[in-house]
Amino acid sequence: MKISLLCLFGLSAALHAEVSPETEKVLTETSEISSRHIRLALSEVDESGEKLVPLVSALRRMGFGNPPPVHPEMKKSEAELAQMPEKDRKIYEDHHAERLSRMAQMGQADVEYLKDLDLDKNLKLDEAEIRDSIRGQLVFLLEDKMKVDGDGDGKLNIKEYSLGVPVRGEIEEDGVDWHQRGHFEGDDLNKDGMIDESEVVSHFAADLGLKAVQVHLAASLSNLDGNEDGKIDQSEYSEFAADDETVWKHLKGDSDTVPVSEIWQRTYWLPVSEMLPLLE
């Protein structure tokens, strides 16, 4: 995900925007959790625990800034596709095409993510600064998504929502096509036929929170190459997580070692539920 750097006026407005109690809870929790993981990542690579340049340098050595690998969900076989209902297959193929078109941009979006945390541009990050940036980004994204709320009720029905999603097929009786409907159903978390601001912000919060956890995990892995051969083997990894097999198998793939230069890409699609236990 990539958003433009918030100007000072826009950030101030975002920080003081009025939101529902449910949305405020998501904003607070996401900004606090993200801040904690970013600060722990900083402490892995910098004695002061605040300098941004050592963190970026360490991540760059691991492939940070390069396009990610193909998402596992995009690796369905022809046989699997043939068994899917036509609607589901169209949604899958559409998302597949969208993701492929965005792959080249996602590496730069990761760089922008870290840059946008540094609000005062002094190449240092503190707890409050990270929290303010994450909250500001979430409110900015929320307000951009909710600007199609024509009746101002704080919720998006499917027709309002579809104004922000391109048409890819035949318009159906309710005024939307299968592509718009698929995105709407995916964002309607409680399946009540409406999307409120807490559901919108939860979608973006999951992305930003996951990115902070990935940065923390990658920084934690950055110093494991004890013999400096450019690879991490299982014995070196065991110094970090002796009891873990799941993540190690994912990282190494079909080989016995993990190239340091590929750590960022190999952690890219790890579920947060698998990363967090290693960082507690």
C-alpha positions as CSV (number, residue, x, y, z in Angstrom):
1,M,0.0,0.0,0.0
2,K,1.4,3.4,-0.9
3,I,0.0,6.8,0.1
4,S,1.5,10.2,-0.5
5,L,3.3,11.9,2.3
6,L,0.8,13.8,4.4
7,C,1.3,17.5,4.5
8,L,1.5,19.2,8.0
9,F,-2.1,20.6,7.6
10,G,-3.5,17.2,6.4
11,L,-1.7,15.4,9.3
12,S,-3.0,17.8,11.9
13,A,-6.6,17.4,10.5
14,A,-6.2,13.6,10.5
15,L,-4.9,13.5,14.1
16,H,-7.9,15.5,15.3
17,A,-10.5,13.9,13.1
18,E,-13.7,12.9,14.9
19,V,-14.4,9.2,14.6
20,S,-16.7,6.6,16.3
21,P,-15.5,4.9,19.5
22,E,-15.1,1.6,17.6
23,T,-12.9,3.3,15.0
24,E,-10.9,5.1,17.7
25,K,-10.2,1.8,19.4
26,V,-8.8,0.4,16.1
27,L,-6.7,3.6,15.5
28,T,-5.3,3.5,19.0
29,E,-4.5,-0.2,19.1
30,T,-2.9,-0.2,15.6
31,S,-0.8,2.9,16.2
32,E,0.4,1.6,19.6
33,I,1.2,-1.9,18.4
34,S,2.9,-0.6,15.2
35,S,5.0,1.8,17.3
36,R,6.1,-1.0,19.6
37,H,7.3,-3.3,16.8
38,I,9.0,-0.5,14.9
39,R,10.9,0.6,18.0
40,L,11.9,-2.9,18.8
41,A,13.2,-3.2,15.2
42,L,15.2,0.0,15.7
43,S,16.8,-1.4,18.8
44,E,17.9,-4.5,16.9
45,V,20.2,-2.5,14.6
46,D,20.9,0.7,16.5
47,E,22.2,1.2,20.1
48,S,20.2,4.3,20.6
49,G,17.1,2.6,19.3
50,E,15.9,5.7,17.3
51,K,18.0,6.1,14.2
52,L,16.2,5.3,10.9
53,V,19.2,5.0,8.6
54,P,20.7,1.9,10.3
55,L,17.3,0.2,10.1
56,V,16.8,1.0,6.4
57,S,20.4,-0.1,5.7
58,A,19.9,-3.5,7.5
59,L,16.6,-4.1,5.7
60,R,18.1,-3.1,2.3
61,R,20.7,-5.9,2.7
62,M,17.8,-8.3,3.1
63,G,16.0,-7.1,-0.1
64,F,13.8,-4.4,1.3
65,G,12.6,-2.1,-1.5
66,N,12.5,-4.9,-4.1
67,P,9.2,-6.3,-5.4
68,P,7.7,-9.1,-3.3
69,P,7.2,-12.6,-4.6
70,V,3.9,-13.8,-6.0
71,H,1.3,-14.2,-3.2
72,P,0.5,-17.8,-2.3
73,E,-3.2,-17.2,-3.0
74,M,-2.3,-16.5,-6.6
75,K,-0.8,-19.9,-7.2
76,K,-4.0,-21.9,-8.0
77,S,-3.7,-24.6,-10.5
78,E,-5.8,-24.9,-13.7
79,A,-7.6,-27.8,-12.0
80,E,-8.4,-25.7,-8.9
81,L,-9.7,-22.9,-11.1
82,A,-11.9,-25.2,-13.1
83,Q,-13.6,-26.4,-9.9
84,M,-14.4,-22.9,-8.7
85,P,-17.8,-21.3,-9.4
86,E,-17.7,-18.8,-12.2
87,K,-18.2,-15.8,-10.0
88,D,-15.4,-16.9,-7.6
89,R,-13.1,-17.6,-10.5
90,K,-13.6,-14.2,-12.0
91,I,-12.9,-12.5,-8.7
92,Y,-9.8,-14.6,-8.2
93,E,-8.5,-13.9,-11.7
94,D,-9.3,-10.2,-11.4
95,H,-7.4,-9.9,-8.0
96,H,-4.6,-11.9,-9.6
97,A,-4.3,-9.4,-12.4
98,E,-4.5,-6.4,-10.0
99,R,-1.8,-7.9,-7.8
100,L,0.5,-8.6,-10.6
101,S,0.1,-5.0,-11.9
102,R,1.0,-3.7,-8.4
103,M,4.0,-6.0,-7.7
104,A,6.6,-3.6,-9.1
105,Q,5.1,-0.7,-7.0
106,M,5.0,-2.6,-3.7
107,G,8.7,-2.5,-3.1
108,Q,8.7,1.3,-3.3
109,A,5.6,1.4,-1.1
110,D,7.5,-0.4,1.6
111,V,10.2,2.3,1.5
112,E,7.5,5.0,1.6
113,Y,6.0,3.3,4.7
114,L,9.2,3.8,6.7
115,K,9.8,7.3,5.3
116,D,6.3,8.4,6.3
117,L,6.9,7.4,9.9
118,D,9.6,10.1,10.1
119,L,7.3,13.1,10.4
120,D,9.9,15.7,11.3
121,K,12.4,14.3,8.8
122,N,15.3,14.2,11.2
123,L,16.0,10.5,10.4
124,K,15.1,9.5,14.0
125,L,11.9,7.9,15.2
126,D,10.3,8.1,18.7
127,E,7.2,6.5,20.1
128,A,4.9,9.4,19.8
129,E,6.0,10.2,16.2
130,I,5.4,6.6,15.0
131,R,2.0,6.6,16.7
132,D,1.0,9.9,15.2
133,S,2.1,8.9,11.7
134,I,0.2,5.5,11.8
135,R,-2.9,7.2,13.1
136,G,-2.7,10.0,10.6
137,Q,-2.2,7.6,7.7
138,L,-5.2,5.5,8.8
139,V,-7.5,8.5,9.1
140,F,-6.4,9.8,5.7
141,L,-7.2,6.5,4.1
142,L,-10.5,6.2,5.9
143,E,-11.6,9.7,4.9
144,D,-10.6,9.0,1.3
145,K,-12.6,5.8,1.2
146,M,-15.7,7.3,2.9
147,K,-15.9,10.3,0.6
148,V,-18.5,8.5,-1.5
149,D,-20.9,8.4,1.5
150,G,-23.5,10.3,-0.3
151,D,-26.2,10.4,2.4
152,G,-23.7,11.1,5.2
153,D,-24.9,8.3,7.4
154,G,-21.3,7.1,8.1
155,K,-21.9,3.9,6.2
156,L,-21.5,2.7,2.6
157,N,-24.1,0.7,0.9
158,I,-23.1,-1.3,-2.1
159,K,-24.0,1.4,-4.6
160,E,-22.0,4.1,-2.7
161,Y,-19.1,1.7,-2.3
162,S,-19.1,0.8,-6.0
163,L,-18.4,4.4,-6.9
164,G,-14.8,3.8,-5.8
165,V,-14.4,0.5,-7.6
166,P,-14.0,0.1,-11.4
167,V,-16.5,-1.9,-13.4
168,R,-15.2,-5.1,-15.0
169,G,-18.3,-6.8,-16.1
170,E,-22.0,-6.6,-16.9
171,I,-24.0,-4.3,-14.5
172,E,-26.6,-6.3,-12.6
173,E,-30.1,-5.3,-11.4
174,D,-28.8,-3.6,-8.3
175,G,-26.5,-1.3,-10.3
176,V,-23.1,-3.1,-9.6
177,D,-21.1,-5.8,-11.4
178,W,-19.4,-8.9,-10.1
179,H,-16.1,-7.1,-9.6
180,Q,-17.6,-4.4,-7.4
181,R,-19.7,-6.9,-5.5
182,G,-16.7,-9.1,-4.8
183,H,-14.8,-6.2,-3.3
184,F,-17.8,-5.0,-1.3
185,E,-18.4,-8.5,0.2
186,G,-14.7,-8.8,1.1
187,D,-14.8,-5.5,3.1
188,D,-18.2,-6.1,4.7
189,L,-16.7,-7.9,7.7
190,N,-19.9,-8.4,9.7
191,K,-21.9,-9.3,6.5
192,D,-24.8,-6.9,7.4
193,G,-24.9,-5.4,3.9
194,M,-23.3,-2.1,4.9
195,I,-19.7,-1.1,5.4
196,D,-19.1,1.4,8.3
197,E,-16.0,3.3,9.1
198,S,-14.7,0.8,11.6
199,E,-14.8,-1.9,8.9
200,V,-13.0,0.4,6.5
201,V,-10.3,1.3,8.9
202,S,-9.8,-2.3,10.1
203,H,-8.9,-3.3,6.5
204,F,-6.1,-0.6,6.3
205,A,-5.1,-1.2,9.9
206,A,-4.4,-4.9,9.2
207,D,-2.0,-3.9,6.4
208,L,-0.1,-1.3,8.4
209,G,0.1,-3.5,11.5
210,L,1.4,-6.4,9.5
211,K,4.1,-4.3,7.9
212,A,5.3,-3.2,11.3
213,V,5.6,-6.8,12.5
214,Q,7.4,-7.8,9.3
215,V,9.9,-5.0,9.8
216,H,10.5,-6.2,13.4
217,L,11.0,-9.8,12.3
218,A,13.3,-8.9,9.5
219,A,15.4,-6.7,11.8
220,S,15.6,-9.6,14.3
221,L,16.9,-11.9,11.6
222,S,19.5,-9.4,10.3
223,N,22.2,-10.4,12.7
224,L,22.0,-14.2,12.5
225,D,24.6,-14.7,9.8
226,G,27.3,-15.4,12.3
227,N,29.9,-16.8,9.8
228,E,29.1,-13.9,7.4
229,D,28.7,-16.2,4.4
230,G,25.6,-14.4,3.2
231,K,23.3,-17.2,4.3
232,I,21.4,-18.2,7.4
233,D,21.4,-21.9,8.2
234,Q,19.2,-23.8,10.6
235,S,21.7,-23.7,13.4
236,E,22.0,-19.9,13.1
237,Y,18.2,-19.6,12.9
238,S,17.9,-21.7,16.0
239,E,19.7,-19.1,18.0
240,F,16.7,-16.9,17.4
241,A,13.9,-19.4,17.5
242,A,15.0,-22.8,18.6
243,D,11.5,-24.3,18.9
244,D,10.1,-23.0,15.6
245,E,9.8,-25.2,12.6
246,T,6.9,-23.6,10.7
247,V,8.5,-20.3,9.9
248,W,11.9,-21.9,9.2
249,K,10.3,-24.2,6.6
250,H,8.6,-21.3,5.0
251,L,11.9,-19.2,4.9
252,K,14.2,-21.9,3.5
253,G,11.7,-23.3,1.0
254,D,13.4,-26.2,-0.9
255,S,16.9,-25.3,0.2
256,D,18.8,-25.8,3.5
257,T,19.7,-22.1,3.9
258,V,18.2,-18.7,3.5
259,P,20.1,-16.1,1.5
260,V,20.3,-12.9,3.6
261,S,19.5,-10.9,0.5
262,E,16.1,-12.6,0.2
263,I,14.9,-12.5,3.8
264,W,12.6,-9.5,3.2
265,Q,10.9,-11.3,0.3
266,R,10.6,-14.6,2.1
267,T,8.9,-13.0,5.1
268,Y,6.5,-10.9,2.9
269,W,3.4,-13.1,3.0
270,L,3.9,-14.7,6.4
271,P,0.7,-14.6,8.4
272,V,1.0,-12.3,11.5
273,S,-0.1,-15.3,13.6
274,E,3.1,-17.1,12.7
275,M,5.4,-14.1,13.1
276,L,4.2,-12.8,16.4
277,P,5.1,-15.8,18.6
278,L,8.7,-15.4,17.4
279,L,8.8,-11.8,18.6
280,E,7.2,-12.1,22.0
